[in-house]
Amino acid sequence: MNKSMLAHITLQLDRLSTAERKVAHLILEQTHTVAKSALGDVARLAQVSEPTVIRFCRSMGYQGWPDFKIKLAASLMAGVPYVHSSLSADDGTAVLAAKVLDNAISALLRVRNDINAEHLDTATRLLTGARRIEFYGVGNSGIVAADAQHKFFRFDLSTVAYSDAHTQLMAASLLGPKDVLVAISHSGRSKELLDAVKLALNNKCPVVAITASNTPLAELATVLLRADTQEDTAIYSPMISRLVHLALIDVLALGVALKCGADVSRVLEKTKESLRTRRE
């Protein structure tokens, strides 16, 4: 969900039934109390039945009350806002710094809470067994692709990163079922990247996509790692989404390292040894 939980609930009020709206108003007015309450207590405070509370949670896109409560509690932890703060020309330097950092923290919390463990396991398994891994990204996402390649090649895996659209198309035409393409995009709508992904899929190459949900790239992906962020990239260069993408690459890299076990440790030691004389 790319908006904060409370903002999303507010936007959905008119679409809810009368009973579900009672639950919504209770959550908006007594957020901290609800986050600490059991299902029966919430139903009693909202003056509705327990099934109504569960229906409300599902209307909001959650699996049920336990899932909703965990996400709500996580959004309130440590006083970190689960909402994006808009920047203003009147903001002082201290306020500017606080908003930028809070927005980054909030985005990372959202992605952590929304992570699909099954998708993550599948992506890690595909990468671990791949003959060749290619990372594609355009613009700012190309920088993330380069970072990913830098991390993964140190595991003694065959990896490459491409940010040029023509090169992506040519490379994708050579991929096959034993390879993996990792496509990275904030918008998930870059025509050039989508063309390369379709070409890889036609060759039976699995595609791991790091992008926002409900985008063309997300729909094409063999495995989707959702990276939903609230960011106006029509005005600003992507900042928060880039941090989220980098974090997901780190998760994948560590997951692959753990699956490879001691072999990766030996390879990493060799690469570190090669640089030691350069640091004296």
N, C-alpha and C positions, 0 to 999 in steps of 0.2 A: 504494500500500500504506500503510494508516494506522498500522502499527506499525513499529518499527525493523527493519532487515534481519535483525539477529541475533535479535531477539525473535521475529520471524516464523518464522525457521528453527527455533528451539527449539520453537515451538508446533506445527510441522508434522512433527516427528520421527517420531511414531507412524504417520503416514500414508505415510511413505516406504518404499521397498523396502530390503532389507538393504544392498544395494550403495550406493544413494543416501544412506543413513544414514551410511555411512563418509565420504562427501564432506561431509555436514553437520557431523559431529563435527570433521573437519579444519578446516573454516572457523571453527567456534566456538572451537577451541583455538589455532589459528594464523592468526588473521584477517589480521594485517599481512603475513605471509609469503605467504598466498594472494593478497592484493591485488597483489603484485608478481610473481607467478608466471605462467608460460605454462600453457596447457591441459595439455600433456604432463606437466609437473612436478606439477601438482595431481593428475592421475590416478595418477602414480607414488607420491606421498606418501600418497594415500588408498588405494592398492593396489586400484584399480579401472581399468576401461577409459576411454578418452576419451569414447566415446558415453555412458557412464554419467554423467560429469560434465555433459555437455550436457543429458541427460534431467533431472538434478537441477535445473539452472538453469531449465528450462522448467516443472518442477513448482512452482518458486517464483514463477512468473509472468513470467519474463524470456524474451527471444527466443533466448538462447543464452549461451555463455560470454563473448563480448566484451561483450554488454550487461550481464551480471551483474558482470563485473570492473570495468567503468567505474563502475557505481553503487556498488559496494563501495569502490572507491578514493576516490570523491567523498565518501562518508560519513566517511572517515577524514581528509580533508584539513584542514590547519590545526588539528588537534586538536578540531574542532567535533563534538560527539556527534550521531550520526544516530539519536537516541533522545530521547523526551520524559521529562524529569525531573519527578517528582511533587512538589508542594509539601507542606510539613509545617508544622504550627503551631509546631514547635520551631526552624524555620529563622530564623537571624538576618537582619538587613537586607541584609547583603552577599551572603549565600547566596541569599536571596529574589531579589535583583536579578539575580544570575548565572543562576539557574535560568530566570527569566522570559525573559531575553535569549537564553540558549542555546536554549530551546525555540523561540523565534521564528526564530532562525538555522537551526536544524535543520529546521523546517517549510518554510522558504523553499528550503533545499537539496533537500529531498525533491521539492518541486513543480518546481524547476528540472530535476532529474534525470529526472523522470517526464513532462516536457512533451512533448506530441505536436505536432511541428512542422507536420504536415499539417493537423491540426485548427486550429492557430493561423493558418496561412496562409488557410484557408477562412473563418475568422471575420473576419480582417482584410479579406479581399476583400469579404465581405458588407457589412461596416460602411462600407467606402469607397464602395461603390456604392449605399447605401441612400437612399431618398427621405426616410425618417424613422427615427430610432433611439429606442427607448424602453427605459429601464432600470427593472426592477421588483425590489424587495426588501422584505421585511417585518422589522420590528424592527431589529436591528443591521445587517442586510443592506440596509435602507432607507438607512442612512447611507452605505454603499458606493455604492449606486445614485445618491445625490445627488452624491457625489464624482465618479463617472463622468460624469454629466451636465455638471458644472462643467468637466471636462477637454475633453469632446468638443464642447461648443457653441462653444468658442473656435476650432475649425477651420472655423467658418461652416457647420456641419451642423445640420440640424433635429433637436434632441434634447429629451427631457423625462425626468424621473424621477418615479416614483410609488411611494409606500410604503403608501397606503391600499388595502385589498383591494377595496372597492367601485369606487373610481376605476380600479384596474387592470382590473377586469372590463369596465367601460364603454369604457376606452381600447382594450383588446385587441379588442373587437368591431369597431373601426374600422380595425384594421391589415390590410394586404394583402401580396401577394407582393413588392412593391417596398420594403417596410419591413423592419426587423429588431427583434426583441425580445431584449434581454439580460436573462435571469433569473438573479438572484444569491441563493443560499441555502446555508447551512452544512449543514443537515439534508437538504435536497432533498425534504422531505416535507410542507411547508406546504400544506394543502388549498386555501386561498384562492389561493395563487400557482399551484398546479398547475391550478386551474380556469381562471385567466387564460391560462396557457400553452396549454392545450388549445383554448381559444377562438381564440387567435392562429393556432395550427396549422390549425384548421379553415378559417381564412381564407387558408391557403397562405402565411402569414407565417413565415419562417425564425426559429428560436429558438436563440440562443447561450446555453448554460447554464454558469455558473460555480458548481460544486457538487461534492460528493463523488461518487465513482464508486459504481455499484451502488445508486443511489437512484431513486425514481420520476421525479424531475426529470431525472436523467442519462439515463434510458431514453427520455424524451419528446424530448430535445433533438435539434435538427437538427445542431448542432455542440456537443460537450462539451469544456470546458476543465476537466480534473480538478483539484480542490482538496482532496486528501485530507490531513486533519490529525488528530492524536491529541489530542482535547480533550473533556473531560467538560462539555458545555454544560448538562447536567441540574443541575449544581451551580453552575458559574461562568458568567458572561456570556461569550459568545464573544470571545476576544482574538486568539489565534493565527490562527484562520480568517479573521478580519477583515483581518489584515495580509496574509495570502496572497491574499485577494480583491482588496485594494487593489493589490497588486503585479501581479496578472494584468490588472487594468484599465489600469495603467501600460503594460504590455507591448502591450496592444491599442491604446492611444492613440498610442504611439510608432510602432507598425506602420502605423496609418492615416496618421499625419503623414508618414512616409517615402514611402508610396504616393502621397500627394497632392503631394509635392514642393514646388516653390517657391511654389505658391499658398498653402499653409498658412503658410509663413514670412511672406508679406506680410500675411495675416490676423492672425497673432499680433502682428506689429509694430504694427498698427493698434490692437489691444486694449491693448497695453502703453502706447502713446502716450496713450490715453485716460485712463490712470491716473497718468501722470507728474506732472501738476500737483497731484495729491492727496498726493504723497510729498515735497513740498518744505516 
